[in-house]
Amino acid sequence: MDLDAVPQEGNATLAGHAKLMYARDAQGRVVTTTSRGWEAEEIVTTHAVDALVTQAAAARERVAQGLASPLEYWMYDRRMDVALLSQTSGFWQWRVRRHLQPRHFAALSGDQLARYAQALGLSVAALKELP
């Protein structure tokens, strides 16, 4: 992308911030510049966030019914999926999926709960319940 073609339309999801992008200057060198974003990016980001909000609401219902652990709710609330929670917590993906089940979540040790809590930016007490 050329330096003069970097989008500056604005993107409400950036909350007034600019982001760093790479572009080519007039001499053909790759340089860094800032962008305020563009409409297409805003639409895609909004749809992705809406999908995660919907997943969090559905997970909240499953937790209330005893069909899922609070970990599932918090995972979606923090805009994560199994793969990302696996990477940030250090658990294998199959273990994360297993811990989404209430009986396996209830059997987690304090150290395991602390790893999840840290990955989600929560206290262990908050991780164990819904807000």
N, C-alpha and C positions, 0 to 999 in steps of 0.2 A: 504494500500500500504506500502511495506517495504521501509525503508529509502534509501537503495541502489537501489531501483527501481524507484525513483522519476525522471521523464523525464528531461533531460538536452539537448535535441536536438537543442533548440533554436526556437524562434517564432518571426517572423518579426513584427507581430502586437503588440508585447510588447515593441518595439523600444529600444531594448537593456536592458530593465529593467528586474528584476526578480520578481517573485510573491511568496507570502507566501503560503505554503501548509502544510498539516498535514500528518505525516507518522509514522510508528512504528519503533522504534529502536530495537537493538539486544535483549534488555531485555523485549520487548513487550510493552513498554510505548509509548503513543502517544506524539510525539514531533513536533515542527515546524521546517521547513526547507525551503529553497528557491528552485525555479525551473525556468529554462530559457524557459520552455514550450516545446511543441512537435508539430510535423507536423500536426497531425490530428486536433489539437486545432486551429492551424493557418488557415487551410483550412475552417473549420466551421466559424470562426470569419470573414474571408474574404468574404465568401458567405453572411453572415448576413449583413455586412457593404455594400456590393454591392446591396443587396435588398433595404436597406434604402436609398442609393443614387438614385436608380431607382425610389423609391416612392417619394423622394424629387423632382426629375425632373418632374415627372408626376403632382405632386401637384403644382409646379411652373407654369406649363402650364394651369392647372385649375384656378389658381389665375389670370393669365394673361387674361383668357377668362371670368373672372367674375363669375366662377362657384364655387369657394372656397375662403375662407378668407386667408390672409397671415399666420394666425395661423397654418393652415395645413402644409404649406411649412416649417415653422420654427420648427414645431414639428418633422418632419422627418429629417430635417437638423441637429437637435440636437440629433438625434438617439433615438427618443422617439416614443411611440405609445400612443393611447388614454388612456390606463390604467396607464402608467407611468406619462403622463402629468397630469392626474387626481390626482395621489398621490402627485406629487410635487407642484401642484398649489392649491390643496385643493378643487377643484370643483368636483362635481359628474361626472361620466363618461358620463351620458346622456347630461349633460350641456356642457361638452367639445365637444362632437359630434355636439351639436346644434351650438356652437360658431365657428365651422368649416365652417358654412354657412355664406356668406358675409353679409346678412341683419342682422343676429343676432350678428355677430362680430361688425358691425358698431354701434350697440346700446349699447355696453359694456361701463360701467362707467370707469372713470379714475382709481379707486381703483381695479376694475376687471382686467383692462389692466395691471396694475402694478403687480398684482399677477402672471399673465402669463409671463410678462417680466422677473420678478425675477426667476421664475421657468426655463425659457429658457436661462437665462444669457444674456439678451438683455436690451436695453433701450426701453421705451414705443414707442418712435419715430421709432426705428428700427423695432419693432414688427409690426407696421402698414404698412410697405412696404417691398418689395422684395429687396434683395441686388443688 
